[in-house]
Amino acid sequence: MRQVSIRRLRPGDAEAVVAAGSLFDRQPTAAGATTTLEAAGHHLLVAYLDSAPVGFVTGVETSHPDKGTEMLVYELGVDEGFRRQGIGRALVSALRELAAERGCYGMWVAVEPGNEAAVATYRSAGAGSPEAALIQTWALDVHDTLRT
């Protein structure tokens, strides 16, 4: 079995994000990648098989005055042809290690109840679900300047 490597992308790695564009919902732009990679507390890790990108995870540090800092697993994506091979688990585990290195007290993710594959991935990486949660969202009518 070939070895998957995980690379934490940093400022200056926008080209690597654009090259991994097929993993995202829409093709990232260099400007959008630069903004993300330069944002304090934002993290993007990419999994490579040989030199081809096969998955990614993004995390965002969130802080509160009386709680400290925790890591939000913002998005996880694995190329359809490489799912169920442990790549998602490896990415989440790598983000968990990064969160610990950065002093986060915990890590969390919101998952739709019917998304069995995501639930299985997160549980295999050590997550648990202590209680049910209801997520509320707001749609904001804001022009996306990164796509223009």
C-alpha positions in Angstrom: 0.0 0.0 0.0 1.3 3.5 -0.9 2.0 5.9 1.9 -0.1 9.0 2.3 1.7 12.2 3.4 0.0 15.2 5.0 1.4 18.7 4.5 0.3 21.7 6.5 0.0 24.6 4.0 1.3 28.0 5.0 1.4 31.5 3.7 3.1 31.3 0.3 1.5 28.0 -0.6 -1.5 29.3 -2.5 -0.4 27.4 -5.7 -0.7 24.2 -3.7 -4.3 25.1 -2.8 -5.2 25.9 -6.4 -3.5 22.6 -7.6 -5.8 20.7 -5.1 -8.8 22.5 -6.5 -10.7 19.3 -7.4 -11.0 18.5 -3.7 -13.0 21.7 -2.9 -16.7 22.5 -3.7 -15.5 25.1 -6.2 -12.1 25.8 -7.7 -10.1 28.0 -5.2 -8.6 31.2 -6.5 -5.1 32.3 -5.6 -6.5 35.3 -3.8 -8.9 33.2 -1.8 -6.1 30.7 -0.9 -3.7 33.5 0.1 -6.4 35.1 2.3 -7.1 31.8 4.1 -3.4 30.8 4.5 -2.5 34.2 5.9 -5.4 34.4 8.3 -4.4 34.0 12.0 -5.8 30.8 13.5 -6.8 29.3 10.1 -5.2 26.0 9.1 -5.3 23.9 5.9 -3.7 20.4 5.7 -3.6 18.5 2.4 -3.1 14.7 2.1 -1.0 13.5 -0.9 -0.6 10.1 -2.4 2.7 10.2 -4.2 2.5 13.8 -5.4 -1.3 14.0 -6.1 -3.6 15.7 -3.6 -6.3 13.3 -2.4 -7.8 15.1 0.6 -7.8 18.1 2.8 -9.0 19.4 6.2 -9.4 22.9 7.4 -9.5 24.1 11.0 -10.2 27.4 12.6 -9.1 28.3 16.1 -11.9 29.9 18.1 -11.3 31.6 21.5 -13.4 32.8 24.3 -12.4 34.8 27.4 -13.5 32.2 29.9 -12.8 29.0 28.0 -9.6 29.4 26.1 -9.0 28.3 22.5 -10.5 25.3 20.7 -10.2 24.0 17.1 -13.2 23.9 14.8 -13.0 21.3 12.1 -14.4 23.5 9.4 -14.3 21.2 6.4 -13.0 17.7 5.5 -12.9 16.4 2.0 -11.4 13.3 0.4 -11.4 12.6 -3.3 -14.2 10.1 -4.0 -11.8 7.5 -5.4 -9.8 7.5 -2.2 -12.5 7.3 0.4 -12.6 4.5 3.0 -8.8 4.2 3.1 -8.1 6.1 6.3 -7.2 9.4 4.6 -10.0 11.3 6.3 -9.0 9.8 9.7 -5.4 10.7 9.1 -6.3 14.3 8.2 -8.5 14.7 11.3 -5.8 13.2 13.5 -3.2 15.5 12.1 -5.4 18.5 12.8 -5.9 17.2 16.3 -2.2 17.0 16.8 -1.8 20.6 15.5 -4.6 21.8 17.8 -2.7 20.2 20.8 0.6 21.8 19.7 -1.2 25.2 19.5 -2.6 24.8 23.0 -6.2 24.2 22.2 -8.2 22.6 25.0 -10.5 20.7 22.5 -11.6 20.2 19.0 -15.2 20.0 17.6 -17.1 19.6 14.4 -20.8 19.9 13.4 -22.1 16.9 11.4 -25.5 16.3 9.8 -27.2 13.4 11.6 -27.6 11.4 8.3 -24.0 11.8 7.2 -22.9 8.3 8.4 -19.6 8.4 6.5 -18.6 11.6 8.3 -19.7 10.4 11.7 -17.7 7.2 11.2 -14.6 9.1 10.1 -14.7 11.4 13.1 -15.4 8.6 15.5 -12.5 6.5 14.1 -10.3 9.6 14.7 -11.3 9.6 18.4 -14.3 11.9 18.5 -17.3 11.3 20.6 -20.8 12.9 20.7 -21.6 13.7 24.4 -24.9 15.3 23.5 -27.1 16.2 20.5 -26.9 19.7 19.2 -29.1 21.7 16.9 -27.3 24.1 14.6 -28.9 27.3 13.5 -27.6 29.2 10.5 -28.0 32.7 9.0 -27.7 33.4 5.3 -26.0 36.8 4.8 -26.4 38.8 1.6 -22.7 39.7 1.3 -20.8 39.9 -1.9 -18.0 37.3 -2.1 -15.0 39.5 -3.0 -12.7 36.5 -3.3 -14.5 35.2 -6.3 -14.5 38.3 -8.4 
